[in-house]
Amino acid sequence: CEKTPDLIISDVMMPEVDGYEFLKGIRANPKTRLVPFIFLTAKVELESKLHGMELGADGYITKPFEFRELNLKVRNLLLTKERYAQQKLQDPSSVEEHSQDTVFLKKLNLSLEEQLENTSLSTEDLAAQLNMSLSTFSRRLKKLTGLSPNQFIKEFRLKKAKDMIGVNYGTLSEIATKTGFSTLSYFSQSFKEHFGKNPSEN
C-alpha cells in the first residue's frame, strides 16, 4: 500500500490542476487530511493566501526563497503535527471541536509572517485583515491563547527570532530587524524577559 507522506509541499500554479484544487483533494482524503501542507508561490495578495489557509494549508513559502526559511517552516510543522497526534490520542473529540479555532490561528500566524518586519503593525490592521472588529478579534484571541493581541504579536516575533538564532539565520541585529524589532537593545531586553537569557546565550 502507498505510504502516507509526513508533509506535502506544492506549487499553487500547476499545469493540470491548481494548488487549491489539489489541496481540497488532500483534505478530503481520510488518509491525508491531517498531513501538513505548504504552498510554494510567487508573491500573491494576502487575501489569496488567507483563502488557502481556509482550505487547510498550513503555510506559504514565497518564491524565490531561502533554504533556511523552508527548513524552519518544515521543522515547525512536523513538531506541530507530533503534538497534534499526541493530543488526538489523549482526547480525540477535542481535535474536530477546535477546527475553526485552528483556521483562525493559522490565518493570524500567516498575517503576522507576511508582515514580520513591519515595526508599525497594529492590532487594528490584523483584525481588519481577518475581517473582524478589533473587539471581536481581541476576545477570540484572548479566549484561545490567554494573550492580548499586542502580547501575542510580541511573543510571535520572539519565537520566530529564537528559531532563527537556532539555525544561525544571521547576526542578532539582522534577526532583530527581520522580526520587527525597532532596535537591537529593545530586542535583547524583550528576549531576556521572555526566555530568561540573552539572545547571544541561546
N, C-alpha and C positions, 0 to 999 in steps of 0.2 A: 504494500500500500504506500501511497505517497506520504512523505513526511511533512508535517505542518511546519512552516517556517517560523523562526524566532522573531523575525522582523521583516517588514516589506518596505522597500524604497522604490518609488515610482515617479516617473515624469508626469506632469499634468497634461502636456500635449504629446499624443502618440498617434501613429498612422491610422489604426483601425478603430480604436476606441479611446475616448478621452479619459484622463485620470480619474475624473469624478465618477464616471460610469464604472470604471474598474473598481474603485473604492466601494461603490454600492454593492457590487457583486461579492467583494471580500467580506463586507459586513453582513451580507445576507446568508453567507455560508456558515453553519454552526461550527465547522472545524477551524475557520479563520477569523470569525467575527471579533475575537479579542486580541488578535495579533497586532502589535504596534505598527503604525503606518506613517511613513514620512513621504511628503511630496518634494520632488526637486522641480524648481520652476524658475523661469526668468522673472524679473521684477513685475509683480502684479499688484493691483489695488488691494488694500487691506480687507475690503468688503468681500472680495473673491476668496481670499484666504479664510476669512471667517465662515464663509459658506462651506468650504472644505472641512472645517472643524465641525460644523453642524452635521455633516455627513459621516463623521467619525475619524477624520485624520487626526493624528497625534502631534504633527509638527510640519513645518516647512523649512527647506533649505533653499536660499535664493542663489541661482547661478549667476556668475561664477562664484564658487565657494571655496573656502579653505578646508583642507582635510581635518584640521583641528576642530573646526566648528562641527563638522559631520560626526567626528569621533565623540565629541561631548554629547551631542544630541542622541546618538545611538546608545551610548553608555547609560545616560539618564533614563531613557525609555525602557531599556532592559531591566534596570533596577526597579522602575515603577511597575513593570509587568510582574516582577518577582513578588513585590509587596502586595499587588493586586491578587495574585494567586493565593497567597497566604491568607488574605482577608476572606477570599471566597471559600476557602476550606473551613475557616472559623465560623463564618456567618454567610452562607450562600444567598440569603434573602436580601442582604444589605447592598449587594452589587447592583441589581436592577433598580432598586429603590432610588439610588443616588445617580442614575444615569444622566438626568437633566442637570444635576449639580456638576457632574463631571464635565459636560459640554460647556457649561458656564465658565468653569475654572480653566478649561483648555483655551477657550476664546480669550479670556482675560490674560492668560500667560502669553498667548500669541501676540496680543496687542502690546504687551509690555516688551516682548522680544523685538518687535518691529521698531520700537521707539526707545530702545535701551540707552542710547547715547544722548537722548533728549533730556537735558537737565531741567527744563522748564515744564515737563509733562505734568498736567494737572489731573486731579481726580475727576473734574468735570469733563475733561477730554475723554478719559477712559469710559465713563458712564455713557457719554454720547455715542462712542464707537460701538458700544454693546446695546444701543437703542434702549437705554434705561435712564430714568431720572436719577439724579445723584442720591436722593434719599433711599430709593429702592435698591440701587446698587450697593450703597453702604450697608443697608440692613442685611441683604443677602450675603455679602462678603463676611460680615461680622458673624452671622449665624454659622457659616461653613468653616471659617478659619479662626474665629475669635479675634481677628485683627481689623483695625480701621483701614480704609483704603491707603492712607499715607504710610501706615506701618507695613502693609502688605507690599507696597511698591519698594520701600526701603529694604525689606527682607529679601525680596525677589532680586534686587540689584546685588545685595551682598552674597547671596547664594551663587549667583552667576559668577561673581568675582572670585569666589572661593574655588569654583570649578575651574576657572581659567588659570588661577595660580597653580592648581594641582597638575595641570598639563603644560606648565611653562608657556602660557599663551603669549606673554610679553613682559615688559617691565611693569612694576607696580603703577607707575604713572600712566602707562598706556592702558592698563586694565581699569584703573580708576576712571579714565576718560571714556573707555569703551562701555562701562556700566553706568554712566550717567552721573558720576560724582564731580562736582564743580572744581574741587581741589584735592590734591593728594592728602593733605593734612586732615580734611574732613572725612575722606575715605578711610584713612588709617584709624582715626578716632572711632568711627562708626563700626568698623570691622572688629576692633578690640572690644567695644561694648557688647557686640552681638556674640562673638565667638570666644571671647576671653583671652585672646592673644593677638599680637600684631600680625599684619599680613605677611611680613617678612619672616615670621616664625612658622608659617603654615607649611 
